[in-house]
Amino acid sequence: MAAATRSVRMASRLTSFSRPSALFAQKASVAQRAAFSVSIRNLKSEVVKETEVPVSIYSGAASANAGDHFSIPVKPRQQVEESEPDEHVQPLEDKVYRQMPRTLQKMSVMGKVIIITGGARGLGNYMARACAEAGAKAIAIFDANQELGDESAAELHQKTGLPVSFFKVDVRDGSAINAAVQNVVDLYGAPDVLVNSAGIADSNIPAEKYDAAMFRRLIDINLNGSFLMSQAVGRAMMAAGKPGSIILVASMSGTIVNYPQEQSCYNASKAGVIQLGKSLAAEWAKYNIRVNCISPGYMDTALNKVPALDAQKKIWKSLTPQERLGAVDDLNGLCVFLASDASSFMTGSNVIIDGGYTLY
């Protein structure tokens, strides 16, 4: 009984000691926040915002030159506006190519035969245009949409004068892929580059409600299609004994979890594409075939230009340091680089191009 009484008294004393301690900690926290707020106000008042920059330039004879003195105006910082892509396509001419420095020559795709899946529209179509501008010998567009594919191929040929062919191919159909790739070989020679841009995106579907048949279709197009295309084109490159570059369009969703939409199945499919690319790169390096992935962030394609996504797009932009979605031609430069000989020592890489989204 006595021991119990002493325990109660001790607990009471500890409580009495802890209350002032907690109060002191609370006051200290308030004081710290106040001090921090003051320091922030002081820093803001110290921000320098000049309207002009004085300049002094000295040249000529040092003894007789008093220098030129003037000021240049300072323009206020402006937010970068999203611009529409240039629809003009100017192919690289052989005469211009021969006059280019060696470094720039290596950054072209001069004389290369290029197959692009999903090239009838969107990112794939703009990468096809970029390859045409960078000196491609011939371009073959693979797409499941007959009307858009024919239209895109005809338009690209009219704009560039380059040989452009369209093959109505579903990337799930291995036999059709093999037949189409063989026809490309017969027409233009073995392909030098594959850009696999074909894919679908199922989003805003919780995993517990995602239909199993939809998941199989998603994997079949995004992952199995990437493998079947890589296999067919890789075989053609090996048979011709020529080096090649395979570019698989994955997604930043293959390495992060998107917010706020639920899309675990899509993310899984793109993670598979990234790992496929690394594995093929390791296996096919002995054939001098390079395999790399492009992982875009949120892109301002036609698929995203729907009112239902407006609220989410505001969130996506707010979580992106550049505060914008990618333009449809923002992958062009990277695509050409990976297709070109300038990236000859680069294989198995996954290049994220997302305006900084994955930094947070």
Contacts in CASP RR format, 6 or more apart in sequence:
PFRMAT RR
TARGET T0000
AUTHOR 0000-0000-0000
METHOD contacts of the structure
MODEL  1
MAAATRSVRMASRLTSFSRPSALFAQKASVAQRAAFSVSIRNLKSEVVKE
TEVPVSIYSGAASANAGDHFSIPVKPRQQVEESEPDEHVQPLEDKVYRQM
PRTLQKMSVMGKVIIITGGARGLGNYMARACAEAGAKAIAIFDANQELGD
ESAAELHQKTGLPVSFFKVDVRDGSAINAAVQNVVDLYGAPDVLVNSAGI
ADSNIPAEKYDAAMFRRLIDINLNGSFLMSQAVGRAMMAAGKPGSIILVA
SMSGTIVNYPQEQSCYNASKAGVIQLGKSLAAEWAKYNIRVNCISPGYMD
TALNKVPALDAQKKIWKSLTPQERLGAVDDLNGLCVFLASDASSFMTGSN
VIIDGGYTLY
50 74 0 8 1.000
51 73 0 8 1.000
51 74 0 8 1.000
52 71 0 8 1.000
52 72 0 8 1.000
52 73 0 8 1.000
52 74 0 8 1.000
53 71 0 8 1.000
53 72 0 8 1.000
53 74 0 8 1.000
54 69 0 8 1.000
54 70 0 8 1.000
54 71 0 8 1.000
55 69 0 8 1.000
55 70 0 8 1.000
55 71 0 8 1.000
55 72 0 8 1.000
56 67 0 8 1.000
56 68 0 8 1.000
56 69 0 8 1.000
57 67 0 8 1.000
57 68 0 8 1.000
58 65 0 8 1.000
58 67 0 8 1.000
58 68 0 8 1.000
59 65 0 8 1.000
59 67 0 8 1.000
79 323 0 8 1.000
80 322 0 8 1.000
80 324 0 8 1.000
82 300 0 8 1.000
82 324 0 8 1.000
82 325 0 8 1.000
82 327 0 8 1.000
83 327 0 8 1.000
84 327 0 8 1.000
85 126 0 8 1.000
85 327 0 8 1.000
85 328 0 8 1.000
85 329 0 8 1.000
86 329 0 8 1.000
88 159 0 8 1.000
89 129 0 8 1.000
89 132 0 8 1.000
89 133 0 8 1.000
89 156 0 8 1.000
89 159 0 8 1.000
89 160 0 8 1.000
90 133 0 8 1.000
90 160 0 8 1.000
91 132 0 8 1.000
91 133 0 8 1.000
91 135 0 8 1.000
91 136 0 8 1.000
91 160 0 8 1.000
91 161 0 8 1.000
91 162 0 8 1.000
92 108 0 8 1.000
92 110 0 8 1.000
92 133 0 8 1.000
92 134 0 8 1.000
92 135 0 8 1.000
94 110 0 8 1.000
97 105 0 8 1.000
97 108 0 8 1.000
97 110 0 8 1.000
97 135 0 8 1.000
100 108 0 8 1.000
103 342 0 8 1.000
106 340 0 8 1.000
106 341 0 8 1.000
106 342 0 8 1.000
107 134 0 8 1.000
107 336 0 8 1.000
107 337 0 8 1.000
107 340 0 8 1.000
107 342 0 8 1.000
108 134 0 8 1.000
108 135 0 8 1.000
108 336 0 8 1.000
108 340 0 8 1.000
109 131 0 8 1.000
109 134 0 8 1.000
109 135 0 8 1.000
109 136 0 8 1.000
109 192 0 8 1.000
109 193 0 8 1.000
109 336 0 8 1.000
109 339 0 8 1.000
109 340 0 8 1.000
110 134 0 8 1.000
110 135 0 8 1.000
110 136 0 8 1.000
110 137 0 8 1.000
111 135 0 8 1.000
111 136 0 8 1.000
111 137 0 8 1.000
111 192 0 8 1.000
112 131 0 8 1.000
112 135 0 8 1.000
112 136 0 8 1.000
112 137 0 8 1.000
112 192 0 8 1.000
112 193 0 8 1.000
112 339 0 8 1.000
113 136 0 8 1.000
113 137 0 8 1.000
113 138 0 8 1.000
113 140 0 8 1.000
113 184 0 8 1.000
113 188 0 8 1.000
113 189 0 8 1.000
113 190 0 8 1.000
113 191 0 8 1.000
113 192 0 8 1.000
113 193 0 8 1.000
114 128 0 8 1.000
114 131 0 8 1.000
114 136 0 8 1.000
114 138 0 8 1.000
114 139 0 8 1.000
114 140 0 8 1.000
114 191 0 8 1.000
114 192 0 8 1.000
114 193 0 8 1.000
114 194 0 8 1.000
114 195 0 8 1.000
114 339 0 8 1.000
115 139 0 8 1.000
115 140 0 8 1.000
115 142 0 8 1.000
115 181 0 8 1.000
115 184 0 8 1.000
115 191 0 8 1.000
115 193 0 8 1.000
115 194 0 8 1.000
115 195 0 8 1.000
115 229 0 8 1.000
115 233 0 8 1.000
116 124 0 8 1.000
116 127 0 8 1.000
116 128 0 8 1.000
116 131 0 8 1.000
116 139 0 8 1.000
116 140 0 8 1.000
116 141 0 8 1.000
116 142 0 8 1.000
116 194 0 8 1.000
116 195 0 8 1.000
116 197 0 8 1.000
117 124 0 8 1.000
117 142 0 8 1.000
117 143 0 8 1.000
117 169 0 8 1.000
117 171 0 8 1.000
117 194 0 8 1.000
117 195 0 8 1.000
117 196 0 8 1.000
117 197 0 8 1.000
117 198 0 8 1.000
117 229 0 8 1.000
118 124 0 8 1.000
118 125 0 8 1.000
118 141 0 8 1.000
118 142 0 8 1.000
118 143 0 8 1.000
118 144 0 8 1.000
118 197 0 8 1.000
118 198 0 8 1.000
118 199 0 8 1.000
119 125 0 8 1.000
119 127 0 8 1.000
119 128 0 8 1.000
119 141 0 8 1.000
119 142 0 8 1.000
119 143 0 8 1.000
119 149 0 8 1.000
119 152 0 8 1.000
119 197 0 8 1.000
119 198 0 8 1.000
120 141 0 8 1.000
120 143 0 8 1.000
120 145 0 8 1.000
120 148 0 8 1.000
120 149 0 8 1.000
120 151 0 8 1.000
120 152 0 8 1.000
120 166 0 8 1.000
121 143 0 8 1.000
121 145 0 8 1.000
121 148 0 8 1.000
121 152 0 8 1.000
121 302 0 8 1.000
122 301 0 8 1.000
122 302 0 8 1.000
122 328 0 8 1.000
123 197 0 8 1.000
123 249 0 8 1.000
123 296 0 8 1.000
123 299 0 8 1.000
123 301 0 8 1.000
123 328 0 8 1.000
123 331 0 8 1.000
124 195 0 8 1.000
124 197 0 8 1.000
124 249 0 8 1.000
125 141 0 8 1.000
125 152 0 8 1.000
126 328 0 8 1.000
126 329 0 8 1.000
126 331 0 8 1.000
126 332 0 8 1.000
127 195 0 8 1.000
127 197 0 8 1.000
127 331 0 8 1.000
127 332 0 8 1.000
127 335 0 8 1.000
128 139 0 8 1.000
128 141 0 8 1.000
128 152 0 8 1.000
128 156 0 8 1.000
128 195 0 8 1.000
129 156 0 8 1.000
129 159 0 8 1.000
129 329 0 8 1.000
129 332 0 8 1.000
130 329 0 8 1.000
130 332 0 8 1.000
130 333 0 8 1.000
130 335 0 8 1.000
130 336 0 8 1.000
131 139 0 8 1.000
131 193 0 8 1.000
131 195 0 8 1.000
131 335 0 8 1.000
131 336 0 8 1.000
131 339 0 8 1.000
132 139 0 8 1.000
132 156 0 8 1.000
132 159 0 8 1.000
132 160 0 8 1.000
132 162 0 8 1.000
132 164 0 8 1.000
133 160 0 8 1.000
134 336 0 8 1.000
134 339 0 8 1.000
134 340 0 8 1.000
136 162 0 8 1.000
137 162 0 8 1.000
137 163 0 8 1.000
137 188 0 8 1.000
138 162 0 8 1.000
138 163 0 8 1.000
138 164 0 8 1.000
138 165 0 8 1.000
138 187 0 8 1.000
138 188 0 8 1.000
139 156 0 8 1.000
139 162 0 8 1.000
139 163 0 8 1.000
139 164 0 8 1.000
139 165 0 8 1.000
140 164 0 8 1.000
140 165 0 8 1.000
140 166 0 8 1.000
140 167 0 8 1.000
140 180 0 8 1.000
140 184 0 8 1.000
140 187 0 8 1.000
140 188 0 8 1.000
140 191 0 8 1.000
141 149 0 8 1.000
141 152 0 8 1.000
141 153 0 8 1.000
141 156 0 8 1.000
141 164 0 8 1.000
141 165 0 8 1.000
141 166 0 8 1.000
141 167 0 8 1.000
142 167 0 8 1.000
142 169 0 8 1.000
142 171 0 8 1.000
142 177 0 8 1.000
142 180 0 8 1.000
142 198 0 8 1.000
142 229 0 8 1.000
143 149 0 8 1.000
143 152 0 8 1.000
143 166 0 8 1.000
143 167 0 8 1.000
143 168 0 8 1.000
143 169 0 8 1.000
143 198 0 8 1.000
144 168 0 8 1.000
144 169 0 8 1.000
144 170 0 8 1.000
144 171 0 8 1.000
144 198 0 8 1.000
145 168 0 8 1.000
146 168 0 8 1.000
149 166 0 8 1.000
149 168 0 8 1.000
150 166 0 8 1.000
152 166 0 8 1.000
153 164 0 8 1.000
153 165 0 8 1.000
153 166 0 8 1.000
154 164 0 8 1.000
156 162 0 8 1.000
156 164 0 8 1.000
157 163 0 8 1.000
157 164 0 8 1.000
163 187 0 8 1.000
163 188 0 8 1.000
165 184 0 8 1.000
165 187 0 8 1.000
167 180 0 8 1.000
167 183 0 8 1.000
167 184 0 8 1.000
169 176 0 8 1.000
169 177 0 8 1.000
169 180 0 8 1.000
170 176 0 8 1.000
171 177 0 8 1.000
171 196 0 8 1.000
171 198 0 8 1.000
171 199 0 8 1.000
171 221 0 8 1.000
171 224 0 8 1.000
171 225 0 8 1.000
171 226 0 8 1.000
171 228 0 8 1.000
171 229 0 8 1.000
172 220 0 8 1.000
172 221 0 8 1.000
172 224 0 8 1.000
172 225 0 8 1.000
172 228 0 8 1.000
173 228 0 8 1.000
174 228 0 8 1.000
174 232 0 8 1.000
177 228 0 8 1.000
177 229 0 8 1.000
177 232 0 8 1.000
178 232 0 8 1.000
181 191 0 8 1.000
181 232 0 8 1.000
181 233 0 8 1.000
181 235 0 8 1.000
181 236 0 8 1.000
182 236 0 8 1.000
184 191 0 8 1.000
184 236 0 8 1.000
185 191 0 8 1.000
185 236 0 8 1.000
185 240 0 8 1.000
189 240 0 8 1.000
190 236 0 8 1.000
190 237 0 8 1.000
190 239 0 8 1.000
190 240 0 8 1.000
190 241 0 8 1.000
190 242 0 8 1.000
191 233 0 8 1.000
191 236 0 8 1.000
191 237 0 8 1.000
191 244 0 8 1.000
192 237 0 8 1.000
192 242 0 8 1.000
192 243 0 8 1.000
192 244 0 8 1.000
192 245 0 8 1.000
192 339 0 8 1.000
193 244 0 8 1.000
193 245 0 8 1.000
193 246 0 8 1.000
193 247 0 8 1.000
193 339 0 8 1.000
194 229 0 8 1.000
194 230 0 8 1.000
194 233 0 8 1.000
194 234 0 8 1.000
194 245 0 8 1.000
194 246 0 8 1.000
194 247 0 8 1.000
195 247 0 8 1.000
195 249 0 8 1.000
195 335 0 8 1.000
195 339 0 8 1.000
196 225 0 8 1.000
196 226 0 8 1.000
196 229 0 8 1.000
196 230 0 8 1.000
196 246 0 8 1.000
196 247 0 8 1.000
196 248 0 8 1.000
196 249 0 8 1.000
197 249 0 8 1.000
198 221 0 8 1.000
198 225 0 8 1.000
198 229 0 8 1.000
199 221 0 8 1.000
199 222 0 8 1.000
199 249 0 8 1.000
200 217 0 8 1.000
200 218 0 8 1.000
200 221 0 8 1.000
200 222 0 8 1.000
201 263 0 8 1.000
201 266 0 8 1.000
201 303 0 8 1.000
202 210 0 8 1.000
202 214 0 8 1.000
202 218 0 8 1.000
202 263 0 8 1.000
202 265 0 8 1.000
202 266 0 8 1.000
203 258 0 8 1.000
203 261 0 8 1.000
203 262 0 8 1.000
203 263 0 8 1.000
203 266 0 8 1.000
204 261 0 8 1.000
204 262 0 8 1.000
204 263 0 8 1.000
205 214 0 8 1.000
205 262 0 8 1.000
205 263 0 8 1.000
205 265 0 8 1.000
206 262 0 8 1.000
207 262 0 8 1.000
207 264 0 8 1.000
207 265 0 8 1.000
210 264 0 8 1.000
210 265 0 8 1.000
214 265 0 8 1.000
215 265 0 8 1.000
218 265 0 8 1.000
218 266 0 8 1.000
218 269 0 8 1.000
219 268 0 8 1.000
219 269 0 8 1.000
222 266 0 8 1.000
222 269 0 8 1.000
222 270 0 8 1.000
222 273 0 8 1.000
223 269 0 8 1.000
223 272 0 8 1.000
223 273 0 8 1.000
223 276 0 8 1.000
226 248 0 8 1.000
226 273 0 8 1.000
226 276 0 8 1.000
226 277 0 8 1.000
227 276 0 8 1.000
230 246 0 8 1.000
230 248 0 8 1.000
230 276 0 8 1.000
230 277 0 8 1.000
230 280 0 8 1.000
230 291 0 8 1.000
233 246 0 8 1.000
234 246 0 8 1.000
234 284 0 8 1.000
234 287 0 8 1.000
234 289 0 8 1.000
237 243 0 8 1.000
237 244 0 8 1.000
237 287 0 8 1.000
237 289 0 8 1.000
238 287 0 8 1.000
238 289 0 8 1.000
241 287 0 8 1.000
243 287 0 8 1.000
243 288 0 8 1.000
243 289 0 8 1.000
243 290 0 8 1.000
243 344 0 8 1.000
244 288 0 8 1.000
244 289 0 8 1.000
244 290 0 8 1.000
245 289 0 8 1.000
245 290 0 8 1.000
245 291 0 8 1.000
245 292 0 8 1.000
245 338 0 8 1.000
245 339 0 8 1.000
245 340 0 8 1.000
245 343 0 8 1.000
246 277 0 8 1.000
246 280 0 8 1.000
246 289 0 8 1.000
246 290 0 8 1.000
246 291 0 8 1.000
246 292 0 8 1.000
247 291 0 8 1.000
247 292 0 8 1.000
247 293 0 8 1.000
247 294 0 8 1.000
247 335 0 8 1.000
247 338 0 8 1.000
247 339 0 8 1.000
248 273 0 8 1.000
248 274 0 8 1.000
248 276 0 8 1.000
248 277 0 8 1.000
248 291 0 8 1.000
248 292 0 8 1.000
248 293 0 8 1.000
248 294 0 8 1.000
249 273 0 8 1.000
249 293 0 8 1.000
249 294 0 8 1.000
249 296 0 8 1.000
249 331 0 8 1.000
250 270 0 8 1.000
250 272 0 8 1.000
250 273 0 8 1.000
250 274 0 8 1.000
250 293 0 8 1.000
250 294 0 8 1.000
250 295 0 8 1.000
250 350 0 8 1.000
251 266 0 8 1.000
251 267 0 8 1.000
251 270 0 8 1.000
251 273 0 8 1.000
251 295 0 8 1.000
251 296 0 8 1.000
251 297 0 8 1.000
252 295 0 8 1.000
252 296 0 8 1.000
252 297 0 8 1.000
252 352 0 8 1.000
252 354 0 8 1.000
252 357 0 8 1.000
252 358 0 8 1.000
253 263 0 8 1.000
253 266 0 8 1.000
253 267 0 8 1.000
253 270 0 8 1.000
253 271 0 8 1.000
253 297 0 8 1.000
254 267 0 8 1.000
254 268 0 8 1.000
254 270 0 8 1.000
254 271 0 8 1.000
254 272 0 8 1.000
254 273 0 8 1.000
254 274 0 8 1.000
254 295 0 8 1.000
255 271 0 8 1.000
255 274 0 8 1.000
255 295 0 8 1.000
255 350 0 8 1.000
255 352 0 8 1.000
255 358 0 8 1.000
256 357 0 8 1.000
256 358 0 8 1.000
257 264 0 8 1.000
257 267 0 8 1.000
258 267 0 8 1.000
259 315 0 8 1.000
259 319 0 8 1.000
260 312 0 8 1.000
260 315 0 8 1.000
261 312 0 8 1.000
270 295 0 8 1.000
273 293 0 8 1.000
274 293 0 8 1.000
274 295 0 8 1.000
274 350 0 8 1.000
277 291 0 8 1.000
277 292 0 8 1.000
277 293 0 8 1.000
277 348 0 8 1.000
277 350 0 8 1.000
278 291 0 8 1.000
278 348 0 8 1.000
278 350 0 8 1.000
280 291 0 8 1.000
281 290 0 8 1.000
281 291 0 8 1.000
281 292 0 8 1.000
281 347 0 8 1.000
281 348 0 8 1.000
282 348 0 8 1.000
284 290 0 8 1.000
284 291 0 8 1.000
285 347 0 8 1.000
290 338 0 8 1.000
290 343 0 8 1.000
290 344 0 8 1.000
290 346 0 8 1.000
290 347 0 8 1.000
290 348 0 8 1.000
291 347 0 8 1.000
291 348 0 8 1.000
292 338 0 8 1.000
292 343 0 8 1.000
292 346 0 8 1.000
292 347 0 8 1.000
292 348 0 8 1.000
292 349 0 8 1.000
292 350 0 8 1.000
292 351 0 8 1.000
293 348 0 8 1.000
293 349 0 8 1.000
293 350 0 8 1.000
293 351 0 8 1.000
294 331 0 8 1.000
294 334 0 8 1.000
294 335 0 8 1.000
294 338 0 8 1.000
294 351 0 8 1.000
294 353 0 8 1.000
295 350 0 8 1.000
295 351 0 8 1.000
295 352 0 8 1.000
295 353 0 8 1.000
295 354 0 8 1.000
296 326 0 8 1.000
296 330 0 8 1.000
296 331 0 8 1.000
296 353 0 8 1.000
296 354 0 8 1.000
297 326 0 8 1.000
297 352 0 8 1.000
297 353 0 8 1.000
297 354 0 8 1.000
297 355 0 8 1.000
297 357 0 8 1.000
298 304 0 8 1.000
298 313 0 8 1.000
298 316 0 8 1.000
298 317 0 8 1.000
298 320 0 8 1.000
298 325 0 8 1.000
298 326 0 8 1.000
298 354 0 8 1.000
298 357 0 8 1.000
299 325 0 8 1.000
299 326 0 8 1.000
299 327 0 8 1.000
299 328 0 8 1.000
299 330 0 8 1.000
299 331 0 8 1.000
300 324 0 8 1.000
300 325 0 8 1.000
300 326 0 8 1.000
300 327 0 8 1.000
300 328 0 8 1.000
301 328 0 8 1.000
304 313 0 8 1.000
304 325 0 8 1.000
313 325 0 8 1.000
316 325 0 8 1.000
316 357 0 8 1.000
317 323 0 8 1.000
317 324 0 8 1.000
317 325 0 8 1.000
319 357 0 8 1.000
319 360 0 8 1.000
320 354 0 8 1.000
320 355 0 8 1.000
320 356 0 8 1.000
320 357 0 8 1.000
321 355 0 8 1.000
321 356 0 8 1.000
321 357 0 8 1.000
321 359 0 8 1.000
321 360 0 8 1.000
322 355 0 8 1.000
322 356 0 8 1.000
324 355 0 8 1.000
326 355 0 8 1.000
330 353 0 8 1.000
331 353 0 8 1.000
334 351 0 8 1.000
334 353 0 8 1.000
337 343 0 8 1.000
338 346 0 8 1.000
338 351 0 8 1.000
352 358 0 8 1.000
END
